[in-house]
Amino acid sequence: MDICEDEKVVLRKAPRNPVANLMGLGKGIFGEGLEHQRKMRSEWEEK
């Protein structure tokens, strides 16, 4: 992975399992999972 820092390019070793680095990335975006699901269902039923 290349990352620019100021005027330097820093090379870092690639992760062994890149998918593992994505786990939990979006946590909290939609609030609690079940709560968000109920809200979406109620909005759908209103239409």
Chimera marker file (.cmm) of the C-alpha trace (Angstrom):
<marker_set name="trace">
<marker id="1" x="0.000" y="0.000" z="0.000" r="1" g="1" b="0" radius="0.5"/>
<marker id="2" x="1.392" y="3.408" z="-0.944" r="1" g="1" b="0" radius="0.5"/>
<marker id="3" x="0.586" y="6.392" z="1.212" r="1" g="1" b="0" radius="0.5"/>
<marker id="4" x="1.762" y="9.954" z="0.680" r="1" g="1" b="0" radius="0.5"/>
<marker id="5" x="2.997" y="11.729" z="3.802" r="1" g="1" b="0" radius="0.5"/>
<marker id="6" x="4.027" y="15.324" z="3.220" r="1" g="1" b="0" radius="0.5"/>
<marker id="7" x="6.480" y="15.043" z="0.318" r="1" g="1" b="0" radius="0.5"/>
<marker id="8" x="7.347" y="11.374" z="0.865" r="1" g="1" b="0" radius="0.5"/>
<marker id="9" x="5.839" y="8.143" z="-0.360" r="1" g="1" b="0" radius="0.5"/>
<marker id="10" x="5.705" y="5.497" z="2.360" r="1" g="1" b="0" radius="0.5"/>
<marker id="11" x="5.544" y="1.853" z="1.302" r="1" g="1" b="0" radius="0.5"/>
<marker id="12" x="3.920" y="-0.548" z="3.717" r="1" g="1" b="0" radius="0.5"/>
<marker id="13" x="3.711" y="-4.299" z="3.587" r="1" g="1" b="0" radius="0.5"/>
<marker id="14" x="0.413" y="-5.583" z="2.178" r="1" g="1" b="0" radius="0.5"/>
<marker id="15" x="-1.841" y="-7.302" z="4.718" r="1" g="1" b="0" radius="0.5"/>
<marker id="16" x="-2.095" y="-11.091" z="4.540" r="1" g="1" b="0" radius="0.5"/>
<marker id="17" x="-5.885" y="-10.941" z="4.584" r="1" g="1" b="0" radius="0.5"/>
<marker id="18" x="-7.123" y="-7.619" z="3.138" r="1" g="1" b="0" radius="0.5"/>
<marker id="19" x="-10.772" y="-8.534" z="3.797" r="1" g="1" b="0" radius="0.5"/>
<marker id="20" x="-10.068" y="-8.774" z="7.536" r="1" g="1" b="0" radius="0.5"/>
<marker id="21" x="-9.013" y="-5.107" z="7.469" r="1" g="1" b="0" radius="0.5"/>
<marker id="22" x="-12.481" y="-4.148" z="6.216" r="1" g="1" b="0" radius="0.5"/>
<marker id="23" x="-14.394" y="-5.862" z="9.011" r="1" g="1" b="0" radius="0.5"/>
<marker id="24" x="-16.250" y="-3.328" z="11.123" r="1" g="1" b="0" radius="0.5"/>
<marker id="25" x="-15.395" y="-0.443" z="8.785" r="1" g="1" b="0" radius="0.5"/>
<marker id="26" x="-19.004" y="0.754" z="8.454" r="1" g="1" b="0" radius="0.5"/>
<marker id="27" x="-20.011" y="-0.069" z="12.013" r="1" g="1" b="0" radius="0.5"/>
<marker id="28" x="-22.331" y="2.563" z="13.425" r="1" g="1" b="0" radius="0.5"/>
<marker id="29" x="-23.163" y="4.221" z="10.105" r="1" g="1" b="0" radius="0.5"/>
<marker id="30" x="-26.773" y="3.063" z="10.244" r="1" g="1" b="0" radius="0.5"/>
<marker id="31" x="-27.066" y="2.872" z="14.014" r="1" g="1" b="0" radius="0.5"/>
<marker id="32" x="-27.975" y="-0.432" z="15.564" r="1" g="1" b="0" radius="0.5"/>
<marker id="33" x="-28.567" y="-3.122" z="12.940" r="1" g="1" b="0" radius="0.5"/>
<marker id="34" x="-31.934" y="-4.380" z="14.165" r="1" g="1" b="0" radius="0.5"/>
<marker id="35" x="-33.183" y="-0.864" z="14.880" r="1" g="1" b="0" radius="0.5"/>
<marker id="36" x="-32.216" y="0.255" z="11.357" r="1" g="1" b="0" radius="0.5"/>
<marker id="37" x="-33.870" y="-2.809" z="9.829" r="1" g="1" b="0" radius="0.5"/>
<marker id="38" x="-37.147" y="-2.116" z="11.659" r="1" g="1" b="0" radius="0.5"/>
<marker id="39" x="-37.094" y="1.514" z="10.556" r="1" g="1" b="0" radius="0.5"/>
<marker id="40" x="-36.527" y="0.545" z="6.914" r="1" g="1" b="0" radius="0.5"/>
<marker id="41" x="-39.346" y="-2.015" z="7.055" r="1" g="1" b="0" radius="0.5"/>
<marker id="42" x="-41.784" y="0.467" z="8.573" r="1" g="1" b="0" radius="0.5"/>
<marker id="43" x="-40.913" y="3.055" z="5.900" r="1" g="1" b="0" radius="0.5"/>
<marker id="44" x="-41.446" y="0.420" z="3.196" r="1" g="1" b="0" radius="0.5"/>
<marker id="45" x="-44.834" y="-0.583" z="4.625" r="1" g="1" b="0" radius="0.5"/>
<marker id="46" x="-45.976" y="3.061" z="4.641" r="1" g="1" b="0" radius="0.5"/>
<marker id="47" x="-45.539" y="3.314" z="0.851" r="1" g="1" b="0" radius="0.5"/>
<link id1="1" id2="2" r="1" g="1" b="0" radius="0.2"/>
<link id1="2" id2="3" r="1" g="1" b="0" radius="0.2"/>
<link id1="3" id2="4" r="1" g="1" b="0" radius="0.2"/>
<link id1="4" id2="5" r="1" g="1" b="0" radius="0.2"/>
<link id1="5" id2="6" r="1" g="1" b="0" radius="0.2"/>
<link id1="6" id2="7" r="1" g="1" b="0" radius="0.2"/>
<link id1="7" id2="8" r="1" g="1" b="0" radius="0.2"/>
<link id1="8" id2="9" r="1" g="1" b="0" radius="0.2"/>
<link id1="9" id2="10" r="1" g="1" b="0" radius="0.2"/>
<link id1="10" id2="11" r="1" g="1" b="0" radius="0.2"/>
<link id1="11" id2="12" r="1" g="1" b="0" radius="0.2"/>
<link id1="12" id2="13" r="1" g="1" b="0" radius="0.2"/>
<link id1="13" id2="14" r="1" g="1" b="0" radius="0.2"/>
<link id1="14" id2="15" r="1" g="1" b="0" radius="0.2"/>
<link id1="15" id2="16" r="1" g="1" b="0" radius="0.2"/>
<link id1="16" id2="17" r="1" g="1" b="0" radius="0.2"/>
<link id1="17" id2="18" r="1" g="1" b="0" radius="0.2"/>
<link id1="18" id2="19" r="1" g="1" b="0" radius="0.2"/>
<link id1="19" id2="20" r="1" g="1" b="0" radius="0.2"/>
<link id1="20" id2="21" r="1" g="1" b="0" radius="0.2"/>
<link id1="21" id2="22" r="1" g="1" b="0" radius="0.2"/>
<link id1="22" id2="23" r="1" g="1" b="0" radius="0.2"/>
<link id1="23" id2="24" r="1" g="1" b="0" radius="0.2"/>
<link id1="24" id2="25" r="1" g="1" b="0" radius="0.2"/>
<link id1="25" id2="26" r="1" g="1" b="0" radius="0.2"/>
<link id1="26" id2="27" r="1" g="1" b="0" radius="0.2"/>
<link id1="27" id2="28" r="1" g="1" b="0" radius="0.2"/>
<link id1="28" id2="29" r="1" g="1" b="0" radius="0.2"/>
<link id1="29" id2="30" r="1" g="1" b="0" radius="0.2"/>
<link id1="30" id2="31" r="1" g="1" b="0" radius="0.2"/>
<link id1="31" id2="32" r="1" g="1" b="0" radius="0.2"/>
<link id1="32" id2="33" r="1" g="1" b="0" radius="0.2"/>
<link id1="33" id2="34" r="1" g="1" b="0" radius="0.2"/>
<link id1="34" id2="35" r="1" g="1" b="0" radius="0.2"/>
<link id1="35" id2="36" r="1" g="1" b="0" radius="0.2"/>
<link id1="36" id2="37" r="1" g="1" b="0" radius="0.2"/>
<link id1="37" id2="38" r="1" g="1" b="0" radius="0.2"/>
<link id1="38" id2="39" r="1" g="1" b="0" radius="0.2"/>
<link id1="39" id2="40" r="1" g="1" b="0" radius="0.2"/>
<link id1="40" id2="41" r="1" g="1" b="0" radius="0.2"/>
<link id1="41" id2="42" r="1" g="1" b="0" radius="0.2"/>
<link id1="42" id2="43" r="1" g="1" b="0" radius="0.2"/>
<link id1="43" id2="44" r="1" g="1" b="0" radius="0.2"/>
<link id1="44" id2="45" r="1" g="1" b="0" radius="0.2"/>
<link id1="45" id2="46" r="1" g="1" b="0" radius="0.2"/>
<link id1="46" id2="47" r="1" g="1" b="0" radius="0.2"/>
</marker_set>
